[in-house]
Amino acid sequence: MSGSHESIRLLEPTEEFRDEFLSLLQDHQEAGENISNAELARTDFAAYVRHLHAQSQGHDLPAGYVPVTTFWLVKDNQMVLGESQLRHYLTPDLEANWGHISYRTGSNCKVRIFGASLH
């Protein structure tokens, strides 16, 4: 019996996963989803990662937004399978319609089984 196994972890965004995240982003855009700050991610990935970290501290938030911490679901320290965002608190609208957690996984059906790991 082999001792190998998959490692699936939730990690805060880093520049290390640029290509993998951009691939996930492309999947979602091809599916017609509007991803906020997609252009920043494509043109200046380091600034995009800094922006995500600033949002978790309550900085750089659009009006009406709450602080949110982003995590990436990463397989074997190589592949970004999905993204989860944890809202620090809820406004009445968020409470009624969205909740504390949002997530997206890759469009590949095989990848979708990991959605449960994101919330």
DRENLO-390667 format. One record per residue: x negated, y negated, z of N, C-alpha, C in turn; residue in three letters; residue number from 1. Coordinates in Angstrom, 3 decimals. Layout:
<atoms>
<atom n_px="X" n_py="Y" n_pz="Z" ca_px="X" ca_py="Y" ca_pz="Z" c_px="X" c_py="Y" c_pz="Z" rest="ALA" nr="NUM"/>
...
</atoms>
This chain:
<atoms>
<atom n_px="-0.840" n_py="1.188" n_pz="0.000" ca_px="0.000" ca_py="0.000" ca_pz="0.000" c_px="-0.879" c_py="-1.242" c_pz="0.000" rest="MET" nr="1"/>
<atom n_px="-0.552" n_py="-2.175" n_pz="-0.847" ca_px="-1.356" ca_py="-3.384" ca_pz="-0.984" c_px="-1.093" c_py="-4.353" c_pz="0.164" rest="SER" nr="2"/>
<atom n_px="-2.113" n_py="-5.095" n_pz="0.543" ca_px="-1.993" ca_py="-6.077" ca_pz="1.609" c_px="-1.627" c_py="-7.459" c_pz="1.089" rest="GLY" nr="3"/>
<atom n_px="-1.376" n_py="-7.562" n_pz="-0.230" ca_px="-1.056" ca_py="-8.880" ca_pz="-0.785" c_px="0.408" c_py="-9.217" c_pz="-0.537" rest="SER" nr="4"/>
<atom n_px="0.661" n_py="-10.494" n_pz="-0.355" ca_px="2.013" ca_py="-10.987" ca_pz="-0.176" c_px="2.066" c_py="-12.442" c_pz="-0.605" rest="HIS" nr="5"/>
<atom n_px="3.264" n_py="-12.892" n_pz="-0.925" ca_px="3.437" ca_py="-14.283" ca_pz="-1.325" c_px="3.408" c_py="-15.179" c_pz="-0.100" rest="GLU" nr="6"/>
<atom n_px="2.835" n_py="-16.325" n_pz="-0.277" ca_px="2.841" ca_py="-17.347" ca_pz="0.759" c_px="3.747" c_py="-18.470" c_pz="0.281" rest="SER" nr="7"/>
<atom n_px="4.839" n_py="-18.702" n_pz="1.001" ca_px="5.776" ca_py="-19.763" ca_pz="0.669" c_px="5.777" c_py="-20.742" c_pz="1.840" rest="ILE" nr="8"/>
<atom n_px="5.447" n_py="-22.016" n_pz="1.550" ca_px="5.372" ca_py="-23.005" ca_pz="2.628" c_px="6.012" c_py="-24.313" c_pz="2.198" rest="ARG" nr="9"/>
<atom n_px="6.549" n_py="-25.032" n_pz="3.177" ca_px="6.993" ca_py="-26.405" ca_pz="2.956" c_px="5.830" c_py="-27.319" c_pz="3.306" rest="LEU" nr="10"/>
<atom n_px="5.401" n_py="-28.129" n_pz="2.358" ca_px="4.265" ca_py="-29.020" ca_pz="2.553" c_px="4.668" c_py="-30.445" c_pz="2.194" rest="LEU" nr="11"/>
<atom n_px="4.049" n_py="-31.397" n_pz="2.861" ca_px="4.239" ca_py="-32.790" ca_pz="2.458" c_px="3.527" c_py="-32.995" c_pz="1.122" rest="GLU" nr="12"/>
<atom n_px="4.065" n_py="-33.858" n_pz="0.275" ca_px="3.477" ca_py="-34.092" ca_pz="-1.044" c_px="2.015" c_py="-34.544" c_pz="-0.967" rest="PRO" nr="13"/>
<atom n_px="1.217" n_py="-34.006" n_pz="-1.876" ca_px="-0.172" ca_py="-34.422" ca_pz="-2.031" c_px="-0.499" c_py="-34.488" c_pz="-3.519" rest="THR" nr="14"/>
<atom n_px="-1.543" n_py="-35.201" n_pz="-3.834" ca_px="-1.994" ca_py="-35.306" ca_pz="-5.216" c_px="-2.458" c_py="-33.966" c_pz="-5.772" rest="GLU" nr="15"/>
<atom n_px="-2.814" n_py="-33.055" n_pz="-4.906" ca_px="-3.301" ca_py="-31.732" ca_pz="-5.306" c_px="-2.305" c_py="-31.003" c_pz="-6.214" rest="GLU" nr="16"/>
<atom n_px="-1.015" n_py="-31.260" n_pz="-6.018" ca_px="0.019" ca_py="-30.534" ca_pz="-6.754" c_px="0.621" c_py="-31.348" c_pz="-7.895" rest="PHE" nr="17"/>
<atom n_px="-0.140" n_py="-32.299" n_pz="-8.415" ca_px="0.346" ca_py="-33.197" ca_pz="-9.467" c_px="0.948" c_py="-32.443" c_pz="-10.641" rest="ARG" nr="18"/>
<atom n_px="0.184" n_py="-31.590" n_pz="-11.297" ca_px="0.645" ca_py="-30.919" ca_pz="-12.505" c_px="1.859" c_py="-30.036" c_pz="-12.236" rest="ASP" nr="19"/>
<atom n_px="1.850" n_py="-29.347" n_pz="-11.104" ca_px="2.957" ca_py="-28.457" ca_pz="-10.761" c_px="4.235" c_py="-29.267" c_pz="-10.502" rest="GLU" nr="20"/>
<atom n_px="4.098" n_py="-30.393" n_pz="-9.791" ca_px="5.277" ca_py="-31.216" ca_pz="-9.528" c_px="5.797" c_py="-31.837" c_pz="-10.816" rest="PHE" nr="21"/>
<atom n_px="4.919" n_py="-32.324" n_pz="-11.670" ca_px="5.363" ca_py="-32.925" ca_pz="-12.926" c_px="6.084" c_py="-31.908" c_pz="-13.799" rest="LEU" nr="22"/>
<atom n_px="5.688" n_py="-30.655" n_pz="-13.732" ca_px="6.382" ca_py="-29.595" ca_pz="-14.456" c_px="7.802" c_py="-29.411" c_pz="-13.910" rest="SER" nr="23"/>
<atom n_px="7.939" n_py="-29.419" n_pz="-12.597" ca_px="9.255" ca_py="-29.327" ca_pz="-11.960" c_px="10.109" c_py="-30.537" c_pz="-12.355" rest="LEU" nr="24"/>
<atom n_px="9.517" n_py="-31.705" n_pz="-12.329" ca_px="10.209" ca_py="-32.936" ca_pz="-12.713" c_px="10.710" c_py="-32.846" c_pz="-14.154" rest="LEU" nr="25"/>
<atom n_px="9.873" n_py="-32.342" n_pz="-15.044" ca_px="10.253" ca_py="-32.191" ca_pz="-16.456" c_px="11.439" c_py="-31.245" c_pz="-16.601" rest="GLN" nr="26"/>
<atom n_px="11.434" n_py="-30.140" n_pz="-15.864" ca_px="12.568" ca_py="-29.203" ca_pz="-15.890" c_px="13.877" c_py="-29.918" c_pz="-15.564" rest="ASP" nr="27"/>
<atom n_px="13.845" n_py="-30.725" n_pz="-14.524" ca_px="15.065" ca_py="-31.407" ca_pz="-14.094" c_px="15.503" c_py="-32.483" c_pz="-15.077" rest="HIS" nr="28"/>
<atom n_px="14.552" n_py="-33.169" n_pz="-15.651" ca_px="14.912" ca_py="-34.196" ca_pz="-16.629" c_px="15.474" c_py="-33.563" c_pz="-17.897" rest="GLN" nr="29"/>
<atom n_px="14.932" n_py="-32.412" n_pz="-18.313" ca_px="15.465" ca_py="-31.709" ca_pz="-19.475" c_px="16.876" c_py="-31.202" c_pz="-19.215" rest="GLU" nr="30"/>
<atom n_px="17.200" n_py="-30.951" n_pz="-17.950" ca_px="18.547" ca_py="-30.514" ca_pz="-17.574" c_px="19.501" c_py="-31.707" c_pz="-17.438" rest="ALA" nr="31"/>
<atom n_px="18.996" n_py="-32.919" n_pz="-17.707" ca_px="19.847" ca_py="-34.103" ca_pz="-17.682" c_px="19.941" c_py="-34.790" c_pz="-16.331" rest="GLY" nr="32"/>
<atom n_px="19.126" n_py="-34.387" n_pz="-15.381" ca_px="19.159" ca_py="-35.019" ca_pz="-14.057" c_px="18.361" c_py="-36.313" c_pz="-14.071" rest="GLU" nr="33"/>
<atom n_px="18.870" n_py="-37.297" n_pz="-13.358" ca_px="18.187" ca_py="-38.575" ca_pz="-13.205" c_px="17.382" c_py="-38.509" c_pz="-11.899" rest="ASN" nr="34"/>
<atom n_px="16.086" n_py="-38.468" n_pz="-12.001" ca_px="15.208" ca_py="-38.360" ca_pz="-10.839" c_px="14.630" c_py="-39.742" c_pz="-10.540" rest="ILE" nr="35"/>
<atom n_px="14.881" n_py="-40.234" n_pz="-9.317" ca_px="14.370" ca_py="-41.558" ca_pz="-8.975" c_px="12.845" c_py="-41.552" c_pz="-8.956" rest="SER" nr="36"/>
<atom n_px="12.287" n_py="-42.615" n_pz="-9.444" ca_px="10.839" ca_py="-42.826" ca_pz="-9.486" c_px="10.094" c_py="-41.831" c_pz="-10.382" rest="ASN" nr="37"/>
<atom n_px="10.804" n_py="-41.224" n_pz="-11.328" ca_px="10.163" ca_py="-40.266" ca_pz="-12.237" c_px="9.068" c_py="-40.939" c_pz="-13.058" rest="ALA" nr="38"/>
<atom n_px="9.330" n_py="-42.157" n_pz="-13.504" ca_px="8.329" ca_py="-42.855" ca_pz="-14.310" c_px="7.066" c_py="-43.123" c_pz="-13.499" rest="GLU" nr="39"/>
<atom n_px="7.219" n_py="-43.514" n_pz="-12.238" ca_px="6.051" ca_py="-43.725" ca_pz="-11.380" c_px="5.280" c_py="-42.418" c_pz="-11.201" rest="LEU" nr="40"/>
<atom n_px="5.982" n_py="-41.321" n_pz="-11.007" ca_px="5.309" ca_py="-40.024" ca_pz="-10.842" c_px="4.490" c_py="-39.683" c_pz="-12.086" rest="ALA" nr="41"/>
<atom n_px="5.046" n_py="-39.956" n_pz="-13.259" ca_px="4.320" ca_py="-39.633" ca_pz="-14.497" c_px="3.144" c_py="-40.563" c_pz="-14.756" rest="ARG" nr="42"/>
<atom n_px="3.297" n_py="-41.846" n_pz="-14.437" ca_px="2.260" ca_py="-42.812" ca_pz="-14.816" c_px="1.202" c_py="-43.050" c_pz="-13.747" rest="THR" nr="43"/>
<atom n_px="1.563" n_py="-42.907" n_pz="-12.475" ca_px="0.598" ca_py="-43.127" ca_pz="-11.388" c_px="0.960" c_py="-42.208" c_pz="-10.215" rest="ASP" nr="44"/>
<atom n_px="0.542" n_py="-40.966" n_pz="-10.329" ca_px="0.965" ca_py="-39.960" ca_pz="-9.367" c_px="0.498" c_py="-40.285" c_pz="-7.950" rest="PHE" nr="45"/>
<atom n_px="-0.680" n_py="-40.842" n_pz="-7.812" ca_px="-1.180" ca_py="-41.209" ca_pz="-6.477" c_px="-0.256" c_py="-42.247" c_pz="-5.840" rest="ALA" nr="46"/>
<atom n_px="0.186" n_py="-43.222" n_pz="-6.625" ca_px="1.116" ca_py="-44.233" ca_pz="-6.107" c_px="2.455" c_py="-43.592" c_pz="-5.755" rest="ALA" nr="47"/>
<atom n_px="2.889" n_py="-42.616" n_pz="-6.544" ca_px="4.140" ca_py="-41.910" ca_pz="-6.259" c_px="4.056" c_py="-41.192" c_pz="-4.909" rest="TYR" nr="48"/>
<atom n_px="2.964" n_py="-40.500" n_pz="-4.666" ca_px="2.781" ca_py="-39.796" ca_pz="-3.389" c_px="2.741" c_py="-40.798" c_pz="-2.242" rest="VAL" nr="49"/>
<atom n_px="2.045" n_py="-41.916" n_pz="-2.422" ca_px="2.015" ca_py="-42.951" ca_pz="-1.389" c_px="3.424" c_py="-43.480" c_pz="-1.128" rest="ARG" nr="50"/>
<atom n_px="4.195" n_py="-43.646" n_pz="-2.180" ca_px="5.574" ca_py="-44.118" ca_pz="-2.053" c_px="6.409" c_py="-43.139" c_pz="-1.221" rest="HIS" nr="51"/>
<atom n_px="6.271" n_py="-41.857" n_pz="-1.477" ca_px="7.016" ca_py="-40.859" ca_pz="-0.699" c_px="6.650" c_py="-40.930" c_pz="0.778" rest="LEU" nr="52"/>
<atom n_px="5.366" n_py="-41.067" n_pz="1.064" ca_px="4.925" ca_py="-41.170" ca_pz="2.458" c_px="5.429" c_py="-42.474" c_pz="3.099" rest="HIS" nr="53"/>
<atom n_px="5.447" n_py="-43.561" n_pz="2.321" ca_px="5.962" ca_py="-44.835" ca_pz="2.845" c_px="7.451" c_py="-44.716" c_pz="3.167" rest="ALA" nr="54"/>
<atom n_px="8.203" n_py="-44.022" n_pz="2.326" ca_px="9.631" ca_py="-43.839" ca_pz="2.580" c_px="9.864" c_py="-43.089" c_pz="3.893" rest="GLN" nr="55"/>
<atom n_px="8.993" n_py="-42.169" n_pz="4.212" ca_px="9.167" ca_py="-41.418" ca_pz="5.469" c_px="8.938" c_py="-42.315" c_pz="6.685" rest="SER" nr="56"/>
<atom n_px="8.230" n_py="-43.425" n_pz="6.477" ca_px="7.984" ca_py="-44.389" ca_pz="7.552" c_px="8.994" c_py="-45.541" c_pz="7.525" rest="GLN" nr="57"/>
<atom n_px="9.930" n_py="-45.469" n_pz="6.587" ca_px="10.948" ca_py="-46.513" ca_pz="6.484" c_px="10.527" c_py="-47.696" c_pz="5.633" rest="GLY" nr="58"/>
<atom n_px="9.423" n_py="-47.576" n_pz="4.888" ca_px="8.924" ca_py="-48.646" ca_pz="4.022" c_px="9.335" c_py="-48.380" c_pz="2.573" rest="HIS" nr="59"/>
<atom n_px="9.374" n_py="-49.429" n_pz="1.770" ca_px="9.674" ca_py="-49.323" ca_pz="0.328" c_px="11.035" c_py="-48.683" c_pz="0.058" rest="ASP" nr="60"/>
<atom n_px="12.000" n_py="-48.929" n_pz="0.926" ca_px="13.328" ca_py="-48.345" ca_pz="0.740" c_px="14.246" c_py="-49.318" c_pz="0.006" rest="LEU" nr="61"/>
<atom n_px="14.963" n_py="-48.833" n_pz="-1.001" ca_px="15.982" ca_py="-49.694" ca_pz="-1.622" c_px="17.050" c_py="-50.048" c_pz="-0.592" rest="PRO" nr="62"/>
<atom n_px="17.760" n_py="-51.127" n_pz="-0.822" ca_px="18.822" ca_py="-51.555" ca_pz="0.092" c_px="19.823" c_py="-50.421" c_pz="0.297" rest="ALA" nr="63"/>
<atom n_px="20.181" n_py="-50.191" n_pz="1.542" ca_px="21.151" ca_py="-49.167" ca_pz="1.877" c_px="20.585" c_py="-47.770" c_pz="2.060" rest="GLY" nr="64"/>
<atom n_px="19.298" n_py="-47.581" n_pz="1.773" ca_px="18.667" ca_py="-46.271" ca_pz="1.927" c_px="18.149" c_py="-46.103" c_pz="3.351" rest="TYR" nr="65"/>
<atom n_px="18.029" n_py="-44.870" n_pz="3.796" ca_px="17.490" ca_py="-44.571" ca_pz="5.113" c_px="16.131" c_py="-43.892" c_pz="4.938" rest="VAL" nr="66"/>
<atom n_px="15.291" n_py="-43.913" n_pz="5.972" ca_px="14.010" ca_py="-43.201" ca_pz="5.875" c_px="14.243" c_py="-41.726" c_pz="5.551" rest="PRO" nr="67"/>
<atom n_px="13.382" n_py="-41.197" n_pz="4.701" ca_px="13.510" ca_py="-39.811" ca_pz="4.253" c_px="12.111" c_py="-39.203" c_pz="4.138" rest="VAL" nr="68"/>
<atom n_px="11.955" n_py="-38.007" n_pz="4.667" ca_px="10.684" ca_py="-37.291" ca_pz="4.540" c_px="10.838" c_py="-36.221" c_pz="3.474" rest="THR" nr="69"/>
<atom n_px="9.910" n_py="-36.218" n_pz="2.531" ca_px="9.934" ca_py="-35.277" ca_pz="1.417" c_px="8.983" c_py="-34.127" c_pz="1.698" rest="THR" nr="70"/>
<atom n_px="9.440" n_py="-32.927" n_pz="1.357" ca_px="8.618" ca_py="-31.722" ca_pz="1.436" c_px="8.699" c_py="-31.002" c_pz="0.101" rest="PHE" nr="71"/>
<atom n_px="7.611" n_py="-30.348" n_pz="-0.267" ca_px="7.609" ca_py="-29.501" ca_pz="-1.452" c_px="7.502" c_py="-28.056" c_pz="-1.023" rest="TRP" nr="72"/>
<atom n_px="8.292" n_py="-27.190" n_pz="-1.654" ca_px="8.225" ca_py="-25.753" ca_pz="-1.425" c_px="7.149" c_py="-25.223" c_pz="-2.357" rest="LEU" nr="73"/>
<atom n_px="6.067" n_py="-24.714" n_pz="-1.768" ca_px="4.893" ca_py="-24.330" ca_pz="-2.549" c_px="4.620" c_py="-22.839" c_pz="-2.362" rest="VAL" nr="74"/>
<atom n_px="4.460" n_py="-22.154" n_pz="-3.479" ca_px="4.165" ca_py="-20.719" ca_pz="-3.476" c_px="2.676" c_py="-20.506" c_pz="-3.694" rest="LYS" nr="75"/>
<atom n_px="2.094" n_py="-19.697" n_pz="-2.838" ca_px="0.684" ca_py="-19.298" ca_pz="-2.953" c_px="-0.261" c_py="-20.482" c_pz="-3.123" rest="ASP" nr="76"/>
<atom n_px="0.098" n_py="-21.609" n_pz="-2.517" ca_px="-0.722" ca_py="-22.826" ca_pz="-2.556" c_px="-1.011" c_py="-23.293" c_pz="-3.983" rest="ASN" nr="77"/>
<atom n_px="-0.142" n_py="-22.899" n_pz="-4.929" ca_px="-0.386" ca_py="-23.225" ca_pz="-6.333" c_px="0.824" c_py="-23.774" c_pz="-7.061" rest="GLN" nr="78"/>
<atom n_px="2.006" n_py="-23.232" n_pz="-6.795" ca_px="3.173" ca_py="-23.528" ca_pz="-7.603" c_px="4.232" c_py="-24.261" c_pz="-6.779" rest="MET" nr="79"/>
<atom n_px="4.655" n_py="-25.437" n_pz="-7.261" ca_px="5.731" ca_py="-26.177" ca_pz="-6.604" c_px="7.051" c_py="-25.596" c_pz="-7.111" rest="VAL" nr="80"/>
<atom n_px="7.769" n_py="-24.944" n_pz="-6.210" ca_px="9.040" ca_py="-24.312" ca_pz="-6.563" c_px="10.227" c_py="-25.244" c_pz="-6.398" rest="LEU" nr="81"/>
<atom n_px="10.076" n_py="-26.235" n_pz="-5.502" ca_px="11.193" ca_py="-27.125" ca_pz="-5.250" c_px="10.797" c_py="-28.268" c_pz="-4.352" rest="GLY" nr="82"/>
<atom n_px="11.775" n_py="-29.117" n_pz="-4.106" ca_px="11.574" ca_py="-30.305" ca_pz="-3.284" c_px="12.750" c_py="-30.443" c_pz="-2.331" rest="GLU" nr="83"/>
<atom n_px="12.466" n_py="-30.818" n_pz="-1.114" ca_px="13.506" ca_py="-31.055" ca_pz="-0.113" c_px="13.264" c_py="-32.419" c_pz="0.512" rest="SER" nr="84"/>
<atom n_px="14.354" n_py="-33.116" n_pz="0.793" ca_px="14.246" ca_py="-34.407" ca_pz="1.462" c_px="15.109" c_py="-34.381" c_pz="2.714" rest="GLN" nr="85"/>
<atom n_px="14.511" n_py="-34.752" n_pz="3.818" ca_px="15.184" ca_py="-34.793" ca_pz="5.111" c_px="15.425" c_py="-36.250" c_pz="5.486" rest="LEU" nr="86"/>
<atom n_px="16.705" n_py="-36.632" n_pz="5.546" ca_px="17.057" ca_py="-37.991" ca_pz="5.947" c_px="16.967" c_py="-38.094" c_pz="7.467" rest="ARG" nr="87"/>
<atom n_px="16.333" n_py="-39.129" n_pz="7.956" ca_px="16.092" ca_py="-39.288" ca_pz="9.387" c_px="17.358" c_py="-39.581" c_pz="10.171" rest="HIS" nr="88"/>
<atom n_px="18.304" n_py="-40.249" n_pz="9.545" ca_px="19.615" ca_py="-40.495" ca_pz="10.148" c_px="20.595" c_py="-40.720" c_pz="9.003" rest="TYR" nr="89"/>
<atom n_px="21.869" n_py="-40.783" n_pz="9.317" ca_px="22.891" ca_py="-40.902" ca_pz="8.288" c_px="23.702" c_py="-42.182" c_pz="8.427" rest="LEU" nr="90"/>
<atom n_px="24.008" n_py="-42.780" n_pz="7.301" ca_px="24.992" ca_py="-43.848" ca_pz="7.247" c_px="26.360" c_py="-43.160" c_pz="7.150" rest="THR" nr="91"/>
<atom n_px="27.454" n_py="-43.890" n_pz="7.330" ca_px="28.774" ca_py="-43.243" ca_pz="7.179" c_px="28.951" c_py="-42.565" c_pz="5.815" rest="PRO" nr="92"/>
<atom n_px="28.487" n_py="-43.197" n_pz="4.737" ca_px="28.600" ca_py="-42.592" ca_pz="3.409" c_px="27.772" c_py="-41.315" c_pz="3.308" rest="ASP" nr="93"/>
<atom n_px="26.537" n_py="-41.352" n_pz="3.788" ca_px="25.707" ca_py="-40.147" ca_pz="3.750" c_px="26.334" c_py="-39.028" c_pz="4.574" rest="LEU" nr="94"/>
<atom n_px="26.885" n_py="-39.385" n_pz="5.727" ca_px="27.505" ca_py="-38.381" ca_pz="6.583" c_px="28.700" c_py="-37.730" c_pz="5.893" rest="GLU" nr="95"/>
<atom n_px="29.503" n_py="-38.536" n_pz="5.207" ca_px="30.705" ca_py="-38.026" ca_pz="4.559" c_px="30.406" c_py="-37.242" c_pz="3.279" rest="ALA" nr="96"/>
<atom n_px="29.333" n_py="-37.616" n_pz="2.564" ca_px="29.126" ca_py="-37.060" ca_pz="1.225" c_px="27.839" c_py="-36.276" c_pz="0.995" rest="ASN" nr="97"/>
<atom n_px="26.815" n_py="-36.506" n_pz="1.788" ca_px="25.521" ca_py="-35.931" ca_pz="1.434" c_px="24.851" c_py="-35.148" c_pz="2.555" rest="TRP" nr="98"/>
<atom n_px="24.860" n_py="-35.627" n_pz="3.762" ca_px="24.212" ca_py="-34.926" ca_pz="4.871" c_px="22.745" c_py="-35.282" c_pz="5.026" rest="GLY" nr="99"/>
<atom n_px="22.089" n_py="-34.585" n_pz="5.929" ca_px="20.686" ca_py="-34.859" ca_pz="6.250" c_px="19.706" c_py="-34.316" c_pz="5.220" rest="HIS" nr="100"/>
<atom n_px="20.084" n_py="-33.271" n_pz="4.489" ca_px="19.128" ca_py="-32.576" ca_pz="3.634" c_px="19.602" c_py="-32.558" c_pz="2.193" rest="ILE" nr="101"/>
<atom n_px="18.696" n_py="-32.889" n_pz="1.287" ca_px="18.937" ca_py="-32.680" ca_pz="-0.139" c_px="17.775" c_py="-31.851" c_pz="-0.669" rest="SER" nr="102"/>
<atom n_px="18.044" n_py="-31.086" n_pz="-1.700" ca_px="16.970" ca_py="-30.281" ca_pz="-2.269" c_px="17.232" c_py="-29.980" c_pz="-3.723" rest="TYR" nr="103"/>
<atom n_px="16.181" n_py="-29.646" n_pz="-4.435" ca_px="16.264" ca_py="-29.187" ca_pz="-5.815" c_px="15.178" c_py="-28.135" c_pz="-6.021" rest="ARG" nr="104"/>
<atom n_px="15.513" n_py="-27.144" n_pz="-6.816" ca_px="14.539" ca_py="-26.117" ca_pz="-7.167" c_px="14.360" c_py="-26.124" c_pz="-8.672" rest="THR" nr="105"/>
<atom n_px="13.401" n_py="-25.363" n_pz="-9.140" ca_px="13.160" ca_py="-25.277" ca_pz="-10.571" c_px="14.359" c_py="-24.695" c_pz="-11.304" rest="GLY" nr="106"/>
<atom n_px="14.452" n_py="-24.968" n_pz="-12.599" ca_px="15.593" ca_py="-24.512" ca_pz="-13.388" c_px="15.552" c_py="-23.014" c_pz="-13.666" rest="SER" nr="107"/>
<atom n_px="14.401" n_py="-22.413" n_pz="-13.527" ca_px="14.259" ca_py="-20.978" ca_pz="-13.747" c_px="15.082" c_py="-20.229" c_pz="-12.698" rest="ASN" nr="108"/>
<atom n_px="15.971" n_py="-19.359" n_pz="-13.137" ca_px="16.848" ca_py="-18.628" ca_pz="-12.197" c_px="16.041" c_py="-17.870" c_pz="-11.152" rest="CYS" nr="109"/>
<atom n_px="14.916" n_py="-17.345" n_pz="-11.525" ca_px="14.068" ca_py="-16.613" ca_pz="-10.577" c_px="13.608" c_py="-17.528" c_pz="-9.448" rest="LYS" nr="110"/>
<atom n_px="13.375" n_py="-18.784" n_pz="-9.775" ca_px="12.932" ca_py="-19.754" ca_pz="-8.780" c_px="14.084" c_py="-20.164" c_pz="-7.866" rest="VAL" nr="111"/>
<atom n_px="15.293" n_py="-20.188" n_pz="-8.364" ca_px="16.443" ca_py="-20.663" ca_pz="-7.589" c_px="16.673" c_py="-19.882" c_pz="-6.305" rest="ARG" nr="112"/>
<atom n_px="16.209" n_py="-18.657" n_pz="-6.221" ca_px="16.408" ca_py="-17.883" ca_pz="-4.999" c_px="15.717" c_py="-18.528" c_pz="-3.814" rest="ILE" nr="113"/>
<atom n_px="14.778" n_py="-19.435" n_pz="-4.071" ca_px="14.053" ca_py="-20.090" ca_pz="-2.987" c_px="14.793" c_py="-21.301" c_pz="-2.430" rest="PHE" nr="114"/>
<atom n_px="15.919" n_py="-21.674" n_pz="-3.025" ca_px="16.673" ca_py="-22.831" ca_pz="-2.541" c_px="17.031" c_py="-22.717" c_pz="-1.071" rest="GLY" nr="115"/>
<atom n_px="17.333" n_py="-21.527" n_pz="-0.618" ca_px="17.684" ca_py="-21.333" ca_pz="0.801" c_px="16.515" c_py="-21.660" c_pz="1.717" rest="ALA" nr="116"/>
<atom n_px="15.306" n_py="-21.560" n_pz="1.229" ca_px="14.129" ca_py="-21.880" ca_pz="2.043" c_px="13.974" c_py="-23.378" c_pz="2.249" rest="SER" nr="117"/>
<atom n_px="14.660" n_py="-24.171" n_pz="1.446" ca_px="14.513" ca_py="-25.616" ca_pz="1.497" c_px="15.472" c_py="-26.282" c_pz="2.470" rest="LEU" nr="118"/>
<atom n_px="16.441" n_py="-25.560" n_pz="2.994" ca_px="17.346" ca_py="-26.191" ca_pz="3.954" c_px="17.666" c_py="-25.266" c_pz="5.097" rest="HIS" nr="119"/>
</atoms>
